[in-house]
Amino acid sequence: VIPASFSWDDILTITFDATKGENDGPTDLAGASEVFLCATAHYDGGSKEICNATEKTKLKLIGEDKWTIGIWPSNYFLLPVNKEITSITYSFQNTSGTVDVNNPIAGADFELIAVCN
Protein backbone atom coordinates (compact mmCIF):
# COMPACT_ATOMS: atom_id res chain seq x y z
CA VAL A 1 0.00 0.00 0.00
CA ILE A 2 1.31 3.44 -0.92
CA PRO A 3 1.83 5.73 0.91
CA ALA A 4 3.24 3.70 3.80
CA SER A 5 2.08 6.35 6.26
CA PHE A 6 -1.14 8.14 5.48
CA SER A 7 -4.30 9.76 6.72
CA TRP A 8 -7.74 8.68 5.59
CA ASP A 9 -7.93 11.77 3.40
CA ASP A 10 -5.06 10.45 1.24
CA ILE A 11 -5.58 8.41 -1.89
CA LEU A 12 -4.33 4.88 -1.20
CA THR A 13 -2.78 2.75 -3.92
CA ILE A 14 -3.23 -0.95 -3.25
CA THR A 15 -1.18 -3.32 -5.41
CA PHE A 16 -1.73 -7.08 -5.69
CA ASP A 17 0.74 -9.55 -7.18
CA ALA A 18 -1.18 -12.77 -7.89
CA THR A 19 2.08 -14.70 -8.20
CA LYS A 20 3.04 -14.07 -4.53
CA GLY A 21 1.02 -16.49 -2.42
CA GLU A 22 1.61 -18.90 0.38
CA ASN A 23 5.04 -20.58 0.43
CA ASP A 24 6.15 -18.38 -2.50
CA GLY A 25 3.65 -20.08 -4.78
CA PRO A 26 1.00 -18.33 -6.89
CA THR A 27 -2.36 -17.32 -5.45
CA ASP A 28 -5.65 -18.76 -6.70
CA LEU A 29 -6.06 -15.56 -8.77
CA ALA A 30 -2.91 -16.13 -10.86
CA GLY A 31 -3.97 -15.99 -14.49
CA ALA A 32 -7.31 -14.30 -13.69
CA SER A 33 -8.78 -12.04 -16.33
CA GLU A 34 -10.26 -9.69 -13.72
CA VAL A 35 -9.60 -9.01 -10.01
CA PHE A 36 -11.79 -7.07 -7.58
CA LEU A 37 -11.22 -5.50 -4.16
CA CYS A 38 -13.40 -6.67 -1.29
CA ALA A 39 -12.93 -4.17 1.55
CA THR A 40 -14.50 -3.22 4.86
CA ALA A 41 -14.05 0.12 6.60
CA HIS A 42 -14.25 -0.15 10.39
CA TYR A 43 -15.21 2.95 12.34
CA ASP A 44 -16.43 3.84 15.81
CA GLY A 45 -19.88 2.32 16.01
CA GLY A 46 -19.86 0.12 12.93
CA SER A 47 -18.42 -1.00 9.65
CA LYS A 48 -19.23 -0.79 5.97
CA GLU A 49 -18.31 -3.41 3.38
CA ILE A 50 -17.87 -2.83 -0.36
CA CYS A 51 -17.55 -6.31 -1.81
CA ASN A 52 -19.17 -6.63 -5.20
CA ALA A 53 -17.71 -6.92 -8.67
CA THR A 54 -18.24 -3.44 -10.15
CA GLU A 55 -16.14 -0.85 -11.94
CA LYS A 56 -15.61 0.81 -8.54
CA THR A 57 -13.92 -2.30 -7.08
CA LYS A 58 -12.13 -3.53 -10.21
CA LEU A 59 -8.33 -3.51 -10.15
CA LYS A 60 -6.33 -2.41 -13.18
CA LEU A 61 -3.88 -4.86 -14.73
CA ILE A 62 -0.39 -3.29 -14.66
CA GLY A 63 1.75 -6.29 -15.61
CA GLU A 64 1.68 -10.04 -15.76
CA ASP A 65 -0.55 -11.05 -12.82
CA LYS A 66 0.00 -7.63 -11.18
CA TRP A 67 -2.98 -5.47 -10.33
CA THR A 68 -3.60 -2.07 -8.71
CA ILE A 69 -6.42 0.13 -7.47
CA GLY A 70 -6.47 3.64 -6.03
CA ILE A 71 -9.09 4.55 -3.42
CA TRP A 72 -9.90 7.60 -1.38
CA PRO A 73 -11.31 5.87 1.73
CA SER A 74 -13.60 8.67 2.90
CA ASN A 75 -15.30 8.75 -0.50
CA TYR A 76 -14.97 5.07 -1.41
CA PHE A 77 -16.98 3.85 1.60
CA LEU A 78 -19.45 6.79 1.71
CA LEU A 79 -19.52 6.94 5.48
CA PRO A 80 -21.47 9.51 7.49
CA VAL A 81 -19.55 12.80 7.76
CA ASN A 82 -18.87 12.48 11.49
CA LYS A 83 -17.37 8.97 11.29
CA GLU A 84 -13.61 8.37 11.18
CA ILE A 85 -12.19 5.13 9.80
CA THR A 86 -10.04 3.24 12.32
CA SER A 87 -9.01 0.38 10.02
CA ILE A 88 -9.68 -1.20 6.66
CA THR A 89 -9.63 -4.94 6.03
CA TYR A 90 -9.48 -6.24 2.47
CA SER A 91 -8.99 -9.19 0.17
CA PHE A 92 -8.98 -9.80 -3.57
CA GLN A 93 -11.64 -11.75 -5.46
CA ASN A 94 -12.61 -13.06 -8.87
CA THR A 95 -15.72 -11.75 -10.65
CA SER A 96 -18.14 -14.15 -8.94
CA GLY A 97 -16.51 -13.86 -5.50
CA THR A 98 -15.91 -17.63 -5.36
CA VAL A 99 -12.13 -17.13 -5.15
CA ASP A 100 -10.99 -14.95 -2.26
CA VAL A 101 -7.28 -14.25 -1.66
CA ASN A 102 -6.28 -12.84 1.70
CA ASN A 103 -3.10 -12.65 3.78
CA PRO A 104 -1.56 -16.16 3.66
CA ILE A 105 0.56 -15.51 6.75
CA ALA A 106 -2.35 -14.47 8.97
CA GLY A 107 -5.02 -16.58 7.26
CA ALA A 108 -7.29 -13.52 7.36
CA ASP A 109 -7.91 -10.37 5.36
CA PHE A 110 -5.11 -7.86 4.94
CA GLU A 111 -5.47 -4.94 7.35
CA LEU A 112 -4.63 -1.25 7.28
CA ILE A 113 -4.72 0.49 10.63
CA ALA A 114 -5.07 4.23 11.07
CA VAL A 115 -2.00 5.88 12.57
CA CYS A 116 -2.35 9.19 14.36
CA ASN A 117 0.26 11.75 13.33
N, C-alpha and C positions, 0 to 999 in steps of 0.2 A: 504494500500500500504506500502510495506517495501522496502527500509528504509524510515522513516518518513521525513528525510531531505536528499536530494540527488542532484547530478548533472546529466545531461543527459548522461554522460558517465557511470553511474552506471547501473547495472542490476536491474530492478524493478520487484518486486513480487506483483502481483495483485491477491487478494483472493476475491471470491464471495460466499456468503452464501445465497442460494436460499430460505431459510426458513425465512429470515429477510427482509420483505417487508413493505409496508405501513401499519400503525397502528398495527405493530408487527405481521402481518399476513404473510403468505408465498408469494413469488413472483410468477409470471406466469411461471417461469422456475423450480419451485419445482417439483421434480420427473422426470425431463428431462433426457434423456439418453446421450445427448451431449450438451455442452454449448460453445459458441464462443465469442471472443472479437471483438467488432466493435469499432475502435479507429481512431481518427483524430489528427495528429500533426499539430499545428499551429506555424508558423514561420514568421519572417519579410518578407512580400511580398507574403504570400500564405499559403496553407494548403495541407496536403496529408492524404487521408482516406484509411485505410485498413479495409474492412468490408465485407469479404466473408468467407464462411465456408470452411477453408482449414486446413491442419495440422499446419500451421504457427499460426493460430488464435484460435485453439482448446485448451480449458482449460482442465486440468487434474483433474479427480475426486480424492479428498483426504479424503473423508468421506461422510456420508449421506447428500446429497444435498450441499456439500461444494466443491468448485472448485478453481483451482489456475493456473496462467500462469506467466512465467518469460519472460520479454522482455528487450532488450537493445535498447532503443529508437533510437539512431543514426543509428543502423543497421536495426532495425525492419521497419522503415519507408523509408529507402533508399533515404534520402534527399541529395541534392547537398552538397558538402563538405563545402562550405562557409555559409551554413544556420544553424542557431541555433534555436532550439525548444524553444518557449516561454510558451506553454501550451499543454496539451494533454486532449482531451475530449473522454469519452468512455462509452459504455454500453455493455450489455450482450445479446446474441441472441440465438435462436434455430437454427437448421441446415438450415432451409429455410429462416430465417430472418423475419418470420411473427410474432414472439414474441420478443419484445425488452424491456429489463428491464433497467431502468435508475434510477437516484436518486429520490426516492419518495418524499423527502422533497422539493426539488427544482423543480421537474417536468421537469427536463432536464438531459442531460448526466452528469455523474460524471466528475469532472475536476481536473487535476493536474496542478499546476502553478509553473513555474521555480522560484527558490529562489536563488538570488545571494549570495555567501558566502563572 
